[in-house]
Amino acid sequence: MTSKILQKVDVLYKNQPSLCEKLRSLCGEQIKDILLYKPVNVISNNNLHRKSNYITIIVKVKSYSVYYTAKKKSMIKVLVESNGQHIKIVFFNYTLVWVKKLLQIGKIYEVCGILRDDFSIYHPRHIASSSKGTVPKYIPLYNSRSIPESVLRNSIKQAFNYVDDLYDWHSEIFLLDNNWDNIYNSLFNIHYPSDNYQQSYARLRYDEFLAYFIHLCVFKSHNLRGCANIISGDFRKMVLDKIPFSLTEDQNRVIDDITQDQKSSNKMMRLIHGDVGSGKTIIALLAMVNAVESGRQAVLLAPTYLLAIQHYQYFESILGKKLSVSIMTSNMTKKKRSKCVEMLLDQKIDLLIGTHAILENDVIFSNLGLVVIDEQHRFGVNQRMNLLNKGKDVDLLMLSATPIPRTFSQMLHNYIDVSKIHSLPSGRKAIDTVIMSVKKVGDIINRLQEMIEDDCRIYWVCPMISCDEESEMTSVEQVFKRLNNVLDPRYISYLHGACTDQEKQDVIDKFRSGQVKILVATTVVEIGIDIPDANIMIIEHAERFGLAQLHQLRGRVGRGNKKSFCVLLYSNMNSTIRQRLEILRHSCDGFIIAEKDLEIRGEGDILGVDQSGFPRFIFSNKENTSKYYTELTRASQHANEIVSSDKVRQYKDLLGLFARDLRSTRGEI
């Protein structure tokens, strides 16, 4: 029987579909997502006379006053009294009818908000009827966005009616030793805090780690039963004889590890972790031809059309007609797609490269042996499982250029084999990084003609496609127009997410051939574009990008024999921004950059889907994970014990509660 907390949020407001849609957008699809919607802050009761900070007070409503601005917008002031002190609660653009329902004359309420110098509170964060006449010690504050905070609080209150008996994976002794409460009280203490609410956060943080590691244990146990592939190495030699360079020591070591995995009777689960431009693509190709040599098929999943096309062209240039290489994307004609699907099923295609289009149910392989996920942080667990389930005893190889925090990487070694490529291919020249004020952009433009005559290829990256004239931001459209006014328009083009796939490919081909010398673009060029002649990267408003993203963008140049430069243009500067940009100026090592970034800003969202492909932890994603290394280790060991003792089924409700990215697990246990 499915736990009530896994029901859809629609059960809370059956006749209000619009509100349910907002709840789904804010919290998630299920009741448990509302229960886990963490407050952004918890404030303690403040003294009434403490200015410019949140206070929580008990007030009695006295009267209303309505005013209108010059633009006929309403301003309603509610006069209230607290301990003899008159305070005005102010609302803008609300109707008097709504305010009178919220605050009724003569009644007593609990109000939380920021007290201004004139003893007024604008748009309180929290209003509740108070029968006790006392102020709670702690008030949680939420980011409710398009939903009134009072409605969100009511939804949370209702959600607790659906919390049935959850079989706890912690014994009473374990809870006592850690000074933790049971799961219901821990959840309740997040939204209705008491003095020990921090202990509830600690318990839920540990539970998230535990749920994740249980998932990894189950995932690994389901992937231990494989078959050995027979690989002579002839296909590998064929590729190595064709490429115009020698593999680095790191690349040789990694492909040897992969080959041993493929020859093993266990399924391969390996993450190749290499910096931008370290040569992960050739490793992927060698692994794929290994699979083909053993009589299997191989598929590579790429996050973008441009990257898929680039891989396809590269693989085809090396393999020629010796192996059958094909591509599948969403913009294929129905006839071409049907032909590709038919050839896959007949095993007339050895290597398939594709975007999300290959995840469709009609894509069936005859004998799939290897799945390669490029830029793996762009894909979720379910998408990886989708591909793996298209064959039997399928090996998994994931590629990532996004550095993983050292402590979490150590934990991953228990579940996934991780190979690192530290060295760059020979011949690569260091990229000089320059930090400049956007006010000096004119100096750069004055030198562009000289750069064009020297056959430079220049990326000019802007944070937006277009923007208002009043905006402080610089857009692709603005820069493109400005450059067209001073240079030959034939040498300038643009690229952004709104372009069609064919337009993107046409522009990239012209940029690669040299017909286009300057490419003005958004961050659409961040991933996978490999143009050896590109040697200058200019990034506007560099302070608005994360270090990992800036490092990825910089990695688009420096791939050939030309001396390369990266110019970071800033519009705002302070000590923190300066410190971050200086890291890029002094280092081209993605691993060092990631560690330095953690030191400056804490972990941020480094464990989130957007950056590293691992589940977004609710109760720890604002702290540096290194602080939790002991907890991670303990949770990892605990997870192994649970899976080894075959108790996973007993805890399916708790796994359902915490498993935001573990829905595939519920189908396996």
C-alpha positions as CSV (number, residue, x, y, z in Angstrom):
1,M,0.0,0.0,0.0
2,T,1.4,3.4,-1.0
3,S,2.1,5.8,1.8
4,K,-0.3,8.8,2.1
5,I,2.7,11.2,1.8
6,L,3.3,10.1,-1.7
7,Q,-0.2,11.2,-2.8
8,K,-0.4,14.2,-5.2
9,V,-0.8,17.7,-3.7
10,D,-4.1,17.9,-5.5
11,V,-5.8,16.1,-2.6
12,L,-5.3,19.2,-0.4
13,Y,-7.3,21.5,-2.7
14,K,-9.5,19.4,-4.9
15,N,-11.5,22.2,-6.3
16,Q,-8.6,24.7,-6.8
17,P,-6.5,23.4,-9.7
18,S,-4.7,26.8,-10.1
19,L,-3.5,26.7,-6.5
20,C,-2.4,23.1,-6.8
21,E,-0.4,24.0,-9.9
22,K,1.4,26.8,-8.0
23,L,2.1,24.3,-5.1
24,R,3.6,21.8,-7.5
25,S,5.7,24.5,-9.1
26,L,6.9,25.7,-5.6
27,C,7.3,22.5,-3.7
28,G,6.8,19.5,-5.9
29,E,4.3,17.0,-7.1
30,Q,3.6,15.1,-3.8
31,I,2.5,15.7,-0.2
32,K,6.0,14.8,1.0
33,D,7.5,17.6,-1.1
34,I,5.4,20.1,1.0
35,L,6.6,18.5,4.2
36,L,10.2,18.8,3.0
37,Y,9.8,22.4,1.9
38,K,12.4,23.9,4.1
39,P,12.1,27.4,5.6
40,V,14.7,29.9,4.3
41,N,15.2,31.2,7.8
42,V,14.1,30.7,11.4
43,I,13.9,33.9,13.5
44,S,13.7,34.1,17.2
45,N,11.4,36.5,19.1
46,N,12.8,40.0,19.1
47,N,12.3,42.9,21.4
48,L,9.6,45.3,20.0
49,H,11.9,48.3,19.9
50,R,14.6,46.5,17.9
51,K,14.6,48.4,14.6
52,S,15.2,47.1,11.0
53,N,14.9,43.4,12.0
54,Y,12.2,40.8,12.2
55,I,10.0,41.0,15.2
56,T,7.1,38.8,16.4
57,I,4.4,40.5,18.4
58,I,0.9,40.0,19.6
59,V,-1.4,42.8,18.4
60,K,-5.1,43.9,18.7
61,V,-6.6,45.4,15.6
62,K,-8.0,48.9,16.0
63,S,-9.0,50.5,12.7
64,Y,-8.4,50.7,8.9
65,S,-7.4,53.6,6.6
66,V,-7.3,53.5,2.8
67,Y,-5.2,55.8,0.7
68,Y,-4.5,56.0,-3.1
69,T,-1.3,56.9,-4.9
70,A,-1.1,59.3,-7.9
71,K,-1.4,56.2,-10.1
72,K,-4.6,55.2,-8.2
73,K,-3.0,52.2,-6.5
74,S,-4.3,51.4,-3.0
75,M,-2.4,51.6,0.2
76,I,-4.2,50.2,3.3
77,K,-3.0,51.0,6.8
78,V,-4.2,48.8,9.7
79,L,-3.8,50.4,13.1
80,V,-3.0,47.8,15.8
81,E,-1.9,48.0,19.4
82,S,0.8,46.0,21.2
83,N,1.5,46.6,24.9
84,G,0.2,50.2,24.6
85,Q,2.3,51.0,21.5
86,H,0.4,51.9,18.3
87,I,1.8,50.2,15.1
88,K,0.6,50.5,11.5
89,I,0.5,47.4,9.3
90,V,0.7,48.5,5.7
91,F,-0.5,46.7,2.5
92,F,0.0,47.9,-1.0
93,N,-2.3,46.9,-3.9
94,Y,-4.7,44.8,-1.8
95,T,-8.4,45.3,-1.5
96,L,-10.0,46.4,1.8
97,V,-12.3,43.4,1.7
98,W,-9.2,41.0,1.7
99,V,-7.5,42.9,4.5
100,K,-10.6,42.9,6.6
101,K,-10.8,39.1,6.3
102,L,-7.1,38.8,7.2
103,L,-7.2,41.2,10.2
104,Q,-10.6,41.7,11.9
105,I,-11.2,44.6,14.2
106,G,-11.1,43.7,17.9
107,K,-9.4,40.4,17.4
108,I,-5.9,39.4,18.5
109,Y,-3.2,38.2,16.1
110,E,0.4,37.1,16.0
111,V,2.3,39.2,13.5
112,C,5.9,38.8,12.2
113,G,7.6,41.3,10.1
114,I,10.3,44.1,9.9
115,L,9.6,47.0,12.2
116,R,10.5,50.3,10.6
117,D,11.6,53.5,12.3
118,D,8.1,55.0,12.2
119,F,6.7,51.9,14.0
120,S,5.1,50.4,10.8
121,I,5.3,46.9,9.3
122,Y,5.0,46.6,5.6
123,H,3.5,43.3,4.3
124,P,4.1,41.1,7.3
125,R,5.7,37.7,6.6
126,H,3.4,35.9,9.0
127,I,-0.1,36.6,10.5
128,A,-2.0,34.1,12.6
129,S,-4.9,34.3,14.9
130,S,-3.7,34.1,18.5
131,S,-5.8,32.7,21.3
132,K,-3.0,32.3,23.7
133,G,-1.9,35.9,23.7
134,T,1.7,34.9,23.8
135,V,4.4,35.1,21.1
136,P,6.0,31.9,19.9
137,K,9.8,31.7,20.5
138,Y,10.6,30.9,16.8
139,I,9.0,31.7,13.5
140,P,10.0,30.0,10.3
141,L,10.1,32.2,7.1
142,Y,9.5,30.7,3.7
143,N,10.2,31.7,0.1
144,S,6.6,31.3,-1.1
145,R,6.9,33.2,-4.4
146,S,3.5,33.3,-6.1
147,I,1.7,31.8,-3.2
148,P,0.7,33.9,-0.2
149,E,2.8,32.7,2.8
150,S,-0.4,32.1,4.8
151,V,-1.6,29.7,2.2
152,L,1.7,27.9,2.2
153,R,1.6,27.6,6.0
154,N,-1.9,26.2,5.8
155,S,-0.8,23.7,3.1
156,I,2.0,22.5,5.4
157,K,-0.5,22.2,8.3
158,Q,-2.8,20.1,6.1
159,A,0.1,17.9,4.9
160,F,0.8,16.7,8.4
161,N,-2.7,15.0,8.3
162,Y,-1.2,12.6,5.7
163,V,1.8,11.6,7.7
164,D,1.0,8.0,8.6
165,D,3.2,5.6,10.6
166,L,6.6,5.6,8.9
167,Y,8.7,2.6,9.9
168,D,11.9,4.3,11.2
169,W,15.3,3.0,10.2
170,H,16.8,4.3,13.4
171,S,16.5,2.4,16.7
172,E,15.5,4.2,19.9
173,I,19.0,3.8,21.2
174,F,20.5,5.4,18.0
175,L,18.0,8.3,18.3
176,L,18.9,8.7,22.0
177,D,22.6,8.7,21.4
178,N,22.3,11.4,18.8
179,N,19.7,13.4,20.7
180,W,17.3,13.0,17.8
181,D,13.5,12.6,17.7
182,N,11.3,10.3,15.6
183,I,10.7,11.2,12.0
184,Y,7.2,12.8,12.6
185,N,8.4,15.1,15.3
186,S,11.6,16.0,13.4
187,L,9.5,17.1,10.4
188,F,7.1,18.9,12.7
189,N,10.0,20.7,14.4
190,I,11.1,22.1,11.0
191,H,7.9,24.0,10.5
192,Y,6.9,24.6,14.1
193,P,10.3,25.1,15.7
194,S,11.1,24.5,19.4
195,D,14.5,25.0,21.2
196,N,15.9,21.8,19.7
197,Y,15.0,22.5,16.1
198,Q,18.6,22.3,15.0
199,Q,18.7,18.7,16.0
200,S,15.8,18.0,13.7
201,Y,17.8,19.5,10.8
202,A,20.7,17.3,11.7
203,R,18.6,14.2,11.7
204,L,16.9,15.0,8.4
205,R,20.3,15.8,6.8
206,Y,21.6,12.4,7.9
207,D,18.5,10.7,6.6
208,E,19.0,12.4,3.2
209,F,22.5,11.1,3.0
210,L,21.3,7.6,4.1
211,A,18.6,7.5,1.5
212,Y,21.0,8.5,-1.2
213,F,23.6,5.8,-0.2
214,I,20.9,3.1,0.0
215,H,20.0,4.0,-3.5
216,L,23.6,3.7,-4.7
217,C,23.9,0.4,-2.9
218,V,20.8,-1.0,-4.6
219,F,21.8,0.5,-7.9
220,K,25.3,-1.1,-7.7
221,S,23.9,-4.5,-6.5
222,H,21.6,-4.6,-9.6
223,N,24.7,-3.9,-11.8
224,L,27.0,-6.6,-10.5
225,R,25.6,-9.3,-12.7
226,G,27.2,-8.8,-16.2
227,C,28.9,-10.8,-18.8
228,A,32.6,-10.7,-19.9
229,N,33.3,-9.1,-23.3
230,I,36.0,-10.6,-25.5
231,I,38.3,-7.8,-26.7
232,S,41.5,-8.4,-28.6
233,G,42.5,-4.8,-29.0
234,D,42.5,-4.7,-32.8
235,F,39.7,-2.0,-33.0
236,R,41.6,0.1,-30.4
237,K,44.7,-0.1,-32.5
238,M,42.8,0.8,-35.6
239,V,41.6,4.1,-33.9
240,L,45.0,4.9,-32.5
241,D,46.7,4.5,-35.9
242,K,44.2,6.9,-37.4
243,I,44.4,9.8,-34.9
244,P,47.2,12.4,-35.5
245,F,48.4,12.4,-31.9
246,S,49.5,10.1,-29.1
247,L,47.5,9.5,-26.0
248,T,48.8,11.0,-22.7
249,E,49.9,8.7,-19.9
250,D,46.6,9.5,-18.1
251,Q,44.5,8.7,-21.1
252,N,46.3,5.3,-21.6
253,R,45.8,4.5,-17.9
254,V,42.1,5.3,-18.1
255,I,41.4,3.3,-21.3
256,D,43.3,0.4,-19.8
257,D,41.0,0.6,-16.7
258,I,37.9,0.7,-19.0
259,T,39.0,-2.2,-21.0
260,Q,39.6,-4.3,-17.9
261,D,36.1,-3.4,-16.8
262,Q,34.6,-4.5,-20.1
263,K,36.5,-7.8,-20.0
264,S,35.2,-8.4,-16.4
265,S,32.1,-10.4,-15.6
266,N,30.8,-7.5,-13.6
267,K,29.0,-4.5,-15.3
268,M,31.1,-1.4,-15.6
269,M,30.0,1.7,-13.7
270,R,32.8,4.2,-14.2
271,L,33.0,8.0,-14.2
272,I,35.7,9.6,-16.2
273,H,36.6,12.9,-14.6
274,G,38.7,15.2,-16.7
275,D,39.3,18.9,-17.0
276,V,38.1,20.9,-20.0
277,G,40.0,19.8,-23.1
278,S,41.7,16.8,-21.4
279,G,40.7,14.4,-24.1
280,K,37.7,12.5,-22.7
281,T,36.1,12.2,-26.2
282,I,38.8,9.9,-27.6
283,I,38.5,7.8,-24.5
284,A,34.7,7.4,-25.1
285,L,35.3,6.4,-28.7
286,L,37.9,3.7,-27.7
287,A,35.5,2.3,-25.1
288,M,32.7,2.2,-27.7
289,V,34.8,0.4,-30.3
290,N,35.8,-2.1,-27.6
291,A,32.1,-2.9,-27.2
292,V,31.6,-3.2,-31.0
293,E,34.6,-5.6,-31.2
294,S,32.9,-7.9,-28.7
295,G,29.8,-8.0,-30.9
296,R,27.8,-5.4,-29.1
297,Q,26.4,-2.0,-29.9
298,A,27.3,1.3,-28.2
299,V,25.4,4.5,-27.7
300,L,26.6,8.0,-26.6
301,L,24.0,10.4,-25.1
302,A,24.9,14.1,-25.4
303,P,22.9,17.0,-23.9
304,T,22.9,19.3,-27.0
305,Y,22.4,19.0,-30.7
306,L,25.7,20.8,-31.4
307,L,27.7,18.4,-29.2
308,A,26.0,15.4,-30.7
309,I,26.8,16.6,-34.2
310,Q,30.4,17.3,-33.3
311,H,30.8,13.8,-31.8
312,Y,29.2,12.2,-34.9
313,Q,31.5,14.1,-37.3
314,Y,34.6,13.3,-35.2
315,F,33.8,9.6,-34.9
316,E,33.0,9.3,-38.6
317,S,36.2,11.1,-39.6
318,I,38.2,8.5,-37.7
319,L,36.2,5.3,-38.4
320,G,35.3,6.1,-42.0
321,K,33.3,3.1,-43.3
322,K,35.0,0.5,-41.1
323,L,32.2,0.7,-38.6
324,S,28.6,2.0,-38.9
325,V,28.1,5.3,-37.1
326,S,24.8,7.1,-37.0
327,I,23.1,10.0,-35.2
328,M,19.6,10.6,-33.9
329,T,18.3,14.0,-32.8
330,S,14.8,15.5,-32.3
331,N,14.9,17.4,-35.6
332,M,15.2,14.3,-37.8
333,T,12.5,13.7,-40.4
334,K,10.1,10.9,-39.5
335,K,11.4,8.9,-42.5
336,K,15.0,9.2,-41.4
337,R,14.2,8.4,-37.8
338,S,12.2,5.3,-38.8
339,K,15.1,4.1,-40.9
340,C,17.5,4.7,-38.0
341,V,15.3,2.7,-35.6
342,E,15.0,-0.1,-38.1
343,M,18.8,-0.3,-38.6
344,L,19.4,-0.3,-34.8
345,L,17.1,-3.2,-34.3
346,D,18.8,-5.2,-37.2
347,Q,22.3,-4.3,-35.7
348,K,23.3,-2.5,-38.8
349,I,24.4,0.5,-36.7
350,D,27.4,-0.1,-34.4
351,L,27.8,3.3,-32.8
352,L,24.8,5.6,-32.2
353,I,25.2,9.2,-31.0
354,G,22.2,11.2,-30.0
355,T,20.4,13.7,-27.9
356,H,17.3,13.1,-25.7
357,A,15.6,11.7,-28.8
358,I,17.3,8.3,-28.2
359,L,15.5,8.0,-24.9
360,E,12.1,7.4,-26.7
361,N,10.5,4.0,-26.2
362,D,10.6,3.2,-29.9
363,V,14.4,3.2,-29.9
364,I,15.3,-0.4,-29.5
365,F,18.8,-1.9,-29.8
366,S,19.6,-5.4,-31.1
367,N,22.5,-6.0,-28.7
368,L,23.4,-2.9,-26.6
369,G,26.6,-3.3,-24.7
370,L,27.8,0.1,-23.7
371,V,26.1,3.4,-22.7
372,V,28.2,6.6,-22.6
373,I,26.8,9.7,-21.0
374,D,28.6,12.8,-22.0
375,E,28.4,15.9,-19.7
376,Q,26.7,13.4,-17.2
377,H,25.7,16.2,-14.8
378,R,23.1,17.3,-17.4
379,F,21.1,14.0,-17.0
380,G,19.2,12.5,-14.1
381,V,19.2,8.9,-12.8
382,N,16.0,8.0,-14.6
383,Q,17.4,9.0,-18.0
384,R,20.5,6.9,-17.4
385,M,18.4,4.0,-16.3
386,N,16.2,4.4,-19.4
387,L,19.2,3.8,-21.7
388,L,20.6,1.0,-19.6
389,N,17.3,-0.8,-19.7
390,K,17.4,-0.9,-23.5
391,G,19.9,-3.8,-23.3
392,K,21.0,-6.7,-21.1
393,D,24.3,-6.6,-19.1
394,V,25.0,-3.1,-20.3
395,D,28.2,-1.2,-19.2
396,L,27.9,2.4,-18.1
397,L,30.6,5.1,-18.8
398,M,30.0,8.7,-17.7
399,L,32.0,11.7,-18.7
400,S,32.3,14.9,-16.6
401,A,34.4,18.1,-16.7
402,T,32.7,19.5,-13.6
403,P,35.0,18.9,-10.6
404,I,33.5,17.0,-7.7
405,P,34.3,18.1,-4.1
406,R,37.1,16.0,-2.8
407,T,35.2,14.6,0.2
408,F,32.2,13.6,-1.9
409,S,34.4,12.1,-4.5
410,Q,35.9,9.8,-1.8
411,M,32.5,8.6,-0.9
412,L,31.6,7.9,-4.5
413,H,34.5,5.5,-4.8
414,N,32.5,3.0,-2.7
415,Y,29.8,2.8,-5.4
416,I,31.2,4.1,-8.7
417,D,34.7,3.7,-10.1
418,V,36.2,7.1,-10.8
419,S,39.1,7.7,-13.1
420,K,40.7,11.1,-13.3
421,I,42.6,12.7,-16.2
422,H,44.9,15.4,-14.8
423,S,47.2,16.0,-17.8
424,L,46.3,17.8,-21.0
425,P,47.3,16.6,-24.5
426,S,50.8,17.6,-25.6
427,G,51.1,20.8,-27.6
428,R,48.4,22.7,-25.6
429,K,49.5,26.2,-24.7
430,A,48.5,27.9,-21.5
431,I,45.6,30.4,-21.8
432,D,46.5,34.0,-20.6
433,T,43.5,35.3,-18.6
434,V,43.0,39.1,-18.3
435,I,40.6,40.9,-16.0
436,M,39.3,44.3,-17.3
437,S,36.6,46.7,-16.6
438,V,33.8,46.8,-19.2
439,K,34.5,50.5,-19.5
440,K,37.6,49.5,-21.5
441,V,35.7,47.4,-24.0
442,G,36.4,50.2,-26.6
443,D,40.1,49.4,-26.5
444,I,39.3,45.8,-27.4
445,I,37.0,46.8,-30.3
446,N,39.8,49.0,-31.6
447,R,42.1,46.0,-31.9
448,L,39.5,43.6,-33.5
449,Q,40.5,44.5,-37.1
450,E,44.1,43.6,-36.3
451,M,43.0,40.3,-34.8
452,I,40.8,39.4,-37.8
453,E,43.8,40.1,-40.1
454,D,45.9,37.7,-37.9
455,D,43.2,35.0,-38.6
456,C,42.1,34.9,-34.9
457,R,38.8,33.3,-34.1
458,I,37.0,35.2,-31.3
459,Y,34.1,34.2,-29.0
460,W,32.3,37.1,-27.5
461,V,30.0,35.8,-24.7
462,C,27.1,37.9,-23.3
463,P,24.7,36.9,-20.4
464,M,21.5,37.7,-22.4
465,I,20.1,37.5,-25.9
466,S,18.5,40.9,-25.7
467,C,17.6,43.4,-23.0
468,D,16.0,46.9,-22.5
469,E,18.0,50.0,-23.3
470,E,17.9,50.9,-19.6
471,S,19.4,47.6,-18.5
472,E,22.9,47.6,-17.2
473,M,23.4,44.2,-18.8
474,T,25.0,43.7,-22.3
475,S,23.2,41.4,-24.7
476,V,24.1,39.5,-27.8
477,E,22.0,41.8,-30.0
478,Q,23.7,44.9,-28.7
479,V,27.2,43.6,-29.2
480,F,26.4,42.2,-32.6
481,K,25.0,45.5,-33.7
482,R,27.9,47.5,-32.3
483,L,30.5,45.3,-34.0
484,N,28.7,45.4,-37.3
485,N,29.0,49.2,-37.2
486,V,32.8,49.1,-37.0
487,L,33.8,45.9,-38.8
488,D,33.0,44.0,-42.0
489,P,29.6,42.3,-41.2
490,R,30.7,39.2,-43.2
491,Y,33.1,38.2,-40.4
492,I,30.6,38.5,-37.6
493,S,27.8,36.2,-36.6
494,Y,25.7,35.3,-33.5
495,L,24.6,32.2,-31.7
496,H,22.1,31.7,-28.9
497,G,19.4,29.3,-27.6
498,A,16.7,30.7,-29.7
499,C,18.4,29.7,-33.0
500,T,17.2,26.6,-34.7
501,D,19.5,23.5,-34.7
502,Q,20.3,24.0,-38.3
503,E,21.1,27.7,-37.8
504,K,23.4,26.7,-35.0
505,Q,25.2,24.2,-37.1
506,D,25.6,26.5,-40.1
507,V,27.1,29.2,-37.8
508,I,29.5,26.8,-36.2
509,D,30.6,25.4,-39.6
510,K,31.3,29.0,-40.8
511,F,33.2,29.8,-37.6
512,R,35.3,26.6,-37.9
513,S,36.1,27.2,-41.6
514,G,37.1,30.9,-41.0
515,Q,34.2,32.5,-42.9
516,V,33.1,33.9,-39.6
517,K,35.9,35.4,-37.4
518,I,33.8,36.7,-34.4
519,L,31.0,34.7,-32.8
520,V,28.8,36.7,-30.5
521,A,27.0,34.2,-28.3
522,T,25.3,33.3,-25.0
523,T,26.6,30.5,-22.9
524,V,25.2,28.1,-25.5
525,V,28.9,27.7,-26.5
526,E,29.8,26.5,-23.1
527,I,29.7,22.8,-23.7
528,G,31.4,20.6,-26.3
529,I,32.3,23.1,-29.1
530,D,35.7,22.1,-30.3
531,I,37.3,24.6,-32.8
532,P,41.1,24.4,-32.6
533,D,41.6,27.7,-34.3
534,A,39.5,29.6,-31.7
535,N,42.0,31.5,-29.6
536,I,40.3,34.5,-28.0
537,M,37.4,34.4,-25.5
538,I,35.8,37.6,-24.3
539,I,33.2,37.3,-21.5
540,E,31.0,40.3,-20.6
541,H,29.8,40.7,-17.0
542,A,32.1,37.9,-15.9
543,E,31.2,38.5,-12.3
544,R,27.7,37.2,-13.0
545,F,28.9,33.7,-13.9
546,G,30.1,30.9,-11.6
547,L,33.8,30.0,-11.6
548,A,33.0,26.5,-13.0
549,Q,31.0,28.1,-15.9
550,L,33.8,30.7,-16.6
551,H,36.3,27.8,-16.7
552,Q,34.1,25.9,-19.1
553,L,33.8,28.9,-21.4
554,R,37.5,29.6,-21.3
555,G,38.0,26.0,-22.3
556,R,36.6,26.7,-25.7
557,V,39.9,28.3,-26.6
558,G,43.5,27.0,-26.3
559,R,42.7,23.8,-28.2
560,G,45.2,24.5,-31.1
561,N,48.7,25.8,-31.6
562,K,47.8,29.5,-31.4
563,K,48.5,31.5,-28.3
564,S,45.1,32.0,-26.6
565,F,43.6,34.6,-24.4
566,C,40.5,34.9,-22.2
567,V,39.3,38.4,-21.3
568,L,37.0,38.7,-18.3
569,L,35.1,42.0,-18.5
570,Y,33.5,43.1,-15.2
571,S,30.8,45.8,-14.6
572,N,30.8,45.6,-10.8
573,M,33.8,44.9,-8.6
574,N,34.2,44.2,-4.9
575,S,36.7,42.2,-2.9
576,T,34.9,38.9,-3.3
577,I,34.4,39.3,-7.0
578,R,38.1,40.3,-7.3
579,Q,39.1,37.2,-5.3
580,R,37.0,34.9,-7.5
581,L,38.3,36.3,-10.8
582,E,41.9,36.3,-9.6
583,I,41.6,32.5,-9.1
584,L,40.8,32.1,-12.8
585,R,43.7,34.4,-13.7
586,H,46.2,32.4,-11.8
587,S,45.0,28.9,-12.5
588,C,43.7,26.8,-15.5
589,D,43.3,23.7,-13.3
590,G,39.6,22.9,-12.9
591,F,40.2,20.9,-9.8
592,I,42.1,23.7,-8.0
593,I,39.4,26.2,-9.2
594,A,36.6,24.1,-7.7
595,E,38.3,23.8,-4.4
596,K,39.1,27.5,-4.2
597,D,35.5,28.3,-5.1
598,L,34.3,26.1,-2.3
599,E,36.6,28.0,0.2
600,I,35.1,31.4,-0.9
601,R,31.4,30.7,-1.2
602,G,30.8,27.4,0.6
603,E,29.3,24.5,-1.2
604,G,26.3,26.4,-2.7
605,D,24.6,24.0,-5.2
606,I,27.7,22.0,-6.0
607,L,25.8,18.8,-5.2
608,G,22.8,19.9,-7.2
609,V,21.7,18.6,-10.5
610,D,22.8,21.8,-12.3
611,Q,26.5,21.3,-11.5
612,S,27.5,17.8,-10.7
613,G,24.6,15.4,-11.5
614,F,24.1,14.2,-7.9
615,P,20.8,14.7,-6.0
616,R,20.1,18.1,-4.6
617,F,20.2,17.7,-0.8
618,I,17.6,19.8,0.9
619,F,19.1,20.0,4.4
620,S,22.8,20.4,3.5
621,N,23.1,22.2,0.2
622,K,23.9,25.6,1.8
623,E,26.9,24.3,3.7
624,N,30.3,23.0,2.7
625,T,30.0,19.2,2.4
626,S,33.5,18.8,3.9
627,K,31.9,19.7,7.3
628,Y,29.8,16.6,6.9
629,Y,32.4,14.1,6.0
630,T,31.9,12.1,9.2
631,E,28.1,12.0,8.6
632,L,28.6,11.0,5.0
633,T,30.9,8.1,6.1
634,R,28.5,7.0,8.8
635,A,25.5,7.1,6.4
636,S,27.5,5.2,3.8
637,Q,28.3,2.4,6.3
638,H,24.7,2.4,7.6
639,A,23.3,2.1,4.0
640,N,25.6,-0.9,3.4
641,E,24.3,-2.6,6.5
642,I,20.7,-2.0,5.6
643,V,21.1,-3.4,2.1
644,S,23.2,-6.3,3.2
645,S,20.6,-7.3,5.8
646,D,17.9,-7.2,3.2
647,K,15.8,-4.6,5.1
648,V,15.3,-2.2,2.3
649,R,11.7,-3.1,1.7
650,Q,10.9,-2.2,5.4
651,Y,12.0,1.3,4.8
652,K,10.3,2.0,1.4
653,D,8.1,4.8,2.9
654,L,11.1,6.7,4.3
655,L,13.0,6.1,1.0
656,G,9.9,7.5,-0.8
657,L,10.0,10.6,1.6
658,F,13.6,11.5,0.9
659,A,14.1,10.1,-2.6
660,R,13.7,13.2,-4.9
661,D,15.9,11.6,-7.4
662,L,15.4,8.0,-6.3
663,R,12.1,7.2,-7.9
664,S,13.8,4.4,-9.9
665,T,14.7,2.8,-6.6
666,R,11.1,2.3,-5.6
667,G,10.7,0.1,-8.7
668,E,13.6,-2.1,-7.8
669,I,13.0,-2.9,-4.1
